[in-house]
Amino acid sequence: KEKVEITKEQQALMKVIADAYNRHQIPQDVAKKLLQDQYSAEENFLLLTEMATSQVQVLVEFTKNIPGFLSLNHEDQIALLKGSAVEAMFLRSAQVFSKKMPNGHNEVLEDRIRRSGISEEFMTPMFNFYKSIGVLHMVQEEQALLTAITILTPDRPYVKDQQAVERLQEPMLDLLRKLCVLQHPQKPQYFACLLGRLTELRTLNYYHAEMLTSWRMNDHKFTPLLCEIWDVE
Ligand SMILES: O=C(NC1CCCCC1)[C@H](C1CCCCC1)n1c(-c2ccc(-c3ccccc3)s2)nc2ccccc21
């Protein structure tokens, strides 16, 4: 049986990433707002654009704390953020969705999202992903590392120095693998399962522009930042 040990520098890396992730939490108020009232498709779309805009700003701050990220080529830094922002949004949404809430609130939240204005065809892949994240019961450190690993995906479009990104992603993957073995000793496949979620996340990325333009309303307005990130307008 392999004796898994987290080294001193891996402990330091974990602390930096986890602190950055906790410091840059999105207020969980989107779930509270959705539980308060059933909004119209227009109001929900506005809520999404507000939440998404602040989430991108939070993501940039988190990313700046990833050791080595700011030493990457500047265009590559932008390419990594642009390439991962939507996935980070769905990952964060999945975490918000999976939070255990008082009786019946999780069902109400699901119903509010189902009736938010998103077209029917995207519900199944989206909720399948949310449920597959939920059953993993990830701890904060795993969520933080998984977000950092998603951002540091070397094969995003327009990334020039992929090796430099791989060199930053590898220590995160190694640390996450050890963490999974230590946190979930009874689930030897847990690490592989987490990485499988990243593949599922990419398929949601594929749908995101159409999810937005097919939102059941006319005249979809986006902030300039979201036009950059969402490949819309
Ligand atoms: O506000 C939200 N998510 C915040 C984003 C930033 C980080 C915190 C969460 C939206 C709301 C959905 C209902 C209507 C209002 C907006 N949301 C979604 C999304 C469904 C589709 C989404 C999307 C993203 C990009 C492109 C195309 C589509 S996000 N899943 C949720 C699961 C649980 C709680 C909220 C959730």
The ligand as a Tripos MOL2 file, in Angstrom:
@<TRIPOS>MOLECULE
LIG
   36    41     1     0     0
SMALL
NO_CHARGES

@<TRIPOS>ATOM
      1 O1        -26.5560   32.9720  -10.9490 O.2       1 LIG1
      2 C1        -26.2840   31.8770  -11.3800 C.2       1 LIG1
      3 N1        -25.0770   31.2750  -11.2060 N.am      1 LIG1
      4 C2        -24.0080   32.0090  -10.5200 C.3       1 LIG1
      5 C3        -22.8740   32.2380  -11.5330 C.3       1 LIG1
      6 C4        -21.6780   32.8600  -10.8330 C.3       1 LIG1
      7 C5        -21.2330   32.0360   -9.6300 C.3       1 LIG1
      8 C6        -22.3580   31.8080   -8.6330 C.3       1 LIG1
      9 C7        -23.5710   31.1700   -9.3170 C.3       1 LIG1
     10 C8        -27.3050   31.0290  -12.1430 C.3       1 LIG1
     11 C9        -28.7770   31.4670  -11.9400 C.3       1 LIG1
     12 C10       -29.6830   30.4480  -12.6270 C.3       1 LIG1
     13 C11       -31.1580   30.8530  -12.5030 C.3       1 LIG1
     14 C12       -31.3890   32.2560  -13.0710 C.3       1 LIG1
     15 C13       -30.4890   33.2740  -12.3950 C.3       1 LIG1
     16 C14       -29.0230   32.8720  -12.5170 C.3       1 LIG1
     17 N2        -27.1440   29.6220  -11.7640 N.ar      1 LIG1
     18 C15       -26.8740   28.6510  -12.6610 C.ar      1 LIG1
     19 C16       -26.6140   28.8370  -14.0570 C.ar      1 LIG1
     20 C17       -27.3840   28.3800  -15.1110 C.ar      1 LIG1
     21 C18       -26.8500   28.7130  -16.3810 C.ar      1 LIG1
     22 C19       -25.6830   29.4350  -16.2750 C.ar      1 LIG1
     23 C20       -24.8990   29.9480  -17.4010 C.ar      1 LIG1
     24 C21       -23.6240   30.4890  -17.1620 C.ar      1 LIG1
     25 C22       -22.8820   30.9530  -18.2400 C.ar      1 LIG1
     26 C23       -23.4130   30.8900  -19.5480 C.ar      1 LIG1
     27 C24       -24.6680   30.3410  -19.7540 C.ar      1 LIG1
     28 C25       -25.4270   29.8740  -18.6890 C.ar      1 LIG1
     29 S1        -25.2460   29.6820  -14.6420 S.2       1 LIG1
     30 N3        -26.8060   27.4610  -12.0770 N.ar      1 LIG1
     31 C26       -27.0370   27.6570  -10.7480 C.ar      1 LIG1
     32 C27       -27.0580   26.7560   -9.6820 C.ar      1 LIG1
     33 C28       -27.2890   27.2360   -8.3980 C.ar      1 LIG1
     34 C29       -27.4930   28.6170   -8.1850 C.ar      1 LIG1
     35 C30       -27.4720   29.5360   -9.2620 C.ar      1 LIG1
     36 C31       -27.2390   29.0400  -10.5270 C.ar      1 LIG1
@<TRIPOS>BOND
     1     1     2 2
     2     2     3 1
     3     2    10 1
     4     3     4 1
     5     4     5 1
     6     4     9 1
     7     5     6 1
     8     6     7 1
     9     7     8 1
    10     8     9 1
    11    10    11 1
    12    10    17 1
    13    11    12 1
    14    11    16 1
    15    12    13 1
    16    13    14 1
    17    14    15 1
    18    15    16 1
    19    17    18 ar
    20    17    36 ar
    21    18    19 1
    22    18    30 ar
    23    19    20 ar
    24    19    29 ar
    25    20    21 ar
    26    21    22 ar
    27    22    23 1
    28    22    29 ar
    29    23    24 ar
    30    23    28 ar
    31    24    25 ar
    32    25    26 ar
    33    26    27 ar
    34    27    28 ar
    35    30    31 ar
    36    31    32 ar
    37    31    36 ar
    38    32    33 ar
    39    33    34 ar
    40    34    35 ar
    41    35    36 ar
@<TRIPOS>SUBSTRUCTURE
     1 LIG1         1 GROUP 0 **** ****
